[in-house]
Amino acid sequence: MNQATAPFLRTVADNNPNLSRRFAAVFGSLMAFAMLLISVALPGTALAVDDNLQQTIDPDQQQGVGHVVLEQGHIDFGPTLATGKWKIQIHDDTGDVSYWRMPSDVVMHVNDKAIMPMPSGDTYSFIGEQPGTPLWVIPQTQNPDVVWVGWNTQEPRVMDQLQRGMTLSLEGVEGPGDLDVYLENGNMGAPQLVWSNKKPYPQDSWIEVNAHTHVNWIFHKQGVYKVKIAASGDLKNGQHVSDTDTLRFAVGDATDPQTAFDAADSGAGQDDAAANADAQKAAQEAQQRKALAAKKEAERAAALAKQDKAQTTLLVGVIVACLALAILIIVLLVWIQGRRSKRAAMGKGGWGFEGR
């Protein structure tokens, strides 16, 4: 309502109480009608539903390529179906971006910051060294200066398709010294020896699906270690799957990690090369899916913005129309009231022919 119209309406309302009441009734009805139109024109706010399952690993996580030496940070190995095949891969979580990598592309460098002396007492007697003997230790609890190696069965396709779990087996160790892998449960119980090259192979462990485990790795001497592992299980479709590969450790600052790459098994390297090609294809397809999803999301956002603009225009139009209609009705009521007042005055004789 503009400033010129407002005084006029106030004057009319002051001089005509009945008109004021009528105006209030009409204006209230119009505003209620406008609110009804607005409620119909504007959709209700949708409640946000968070269906994020908090999965640890992105189903479209990238496949890393090329040789890398990992000396610090979080690493897991485990089975994946990301390449379309059941394959042991290394989950490189050491940087800002996580990757799946082929074992033949990775050397885990255990530097001298991992050195710890052999403890005294009987608790760790299974290690078989004299107290004070230096050992290279990847601890179960993360040491930020040392690579942190565990395993998981959390690749989303594995979680979706694996029945109950898998068998993770140690099938051999090559290196300059012994290797012991054990688990401490934190309940003051005795350490649980998981793997040791001093025991017969294979050494099997049952791993539930959606498991994530870190253990203590004890390397007795510096040098290159090749740890052969196998992962096998049954999928929900009844298919039995298995894969074997080799983890490579370069232990000690004096050990050149490149020598661990040079010690790669030729057969495993060829298998990894083929699987890597499959992984690259899968990664490209995943990127294409992400690009398509981003395009669709942009189109959806543009459509929503267009819809919001149209709804705002409609809202303004409804309000303006209601105000214009209110003014028109008020003017009409003023005119009608004026006519009635004029007729009333004439009825009192002021304009009659009597007495002439």
C-alpha angles and dihedrals in degrees: 000000000000126000094251093056097045098067090047092054092045090052092049091048093049093051095042115044092177090053090050091055091046091049091051091050093047094045092048091051091049093050091049089050090049091051089050090053091047092050090052095044096048119061121227120262111266116231112243112243117200107208094166107136091201093236114183096222130048110238088222096044112156124259112235120222133202133029118309133181112213116200104157138025139039122327132170130180123204147124123303136183093194092110093050091258135079101261137164108236138168119245103217106202096159097108141042090275120049123219141186109231135186112249091236088061095054135074117182108212113207103199128202091265084078093064114121129167121249106260122234125241134055100283094088098026090122087075088068101213132121117260111271095026109141113247130182106234131191097194127219088234112058120265105197091214094055134060110262113218127189139134137247143186093205105111100129096234090049090050090050098046107028114096106219108325143305143258114250111197136189106218102174148339127215118188148107094271145013125296124208124183118190141165129223115203097201094236096104089258125136117283114266112230108220104173136003132167086221090072130070120271141277101046109189130202126183113229120192120224113267091026125147116187137172123192140178115271115199117194112187099199137020120256139077119323125190112198115194114207136175132202122196137166147138124268123219090253089062096256117139112220132189141165136183127204143151131253115210124212127184104199122200134017089264091061116091107223089212090070088062090058089049089053092058116134110252094219094048090046092055091047090049091049091055092045090046090056089052090048092052090052090049090048091051090050090049091052090050090052090050092049091050091048090050090050092050091048091051091050090049091050091050091050091050091049090051090048092049090051092050091048092050091050090049091049093052091046092051092050094047091047092050092049092048091049090048092053091047092051092047092051089049091050090049090051092048091048090051092052091050092050091050092050091048091053092049090049090061091064101257091124103026131116096235115127096023 
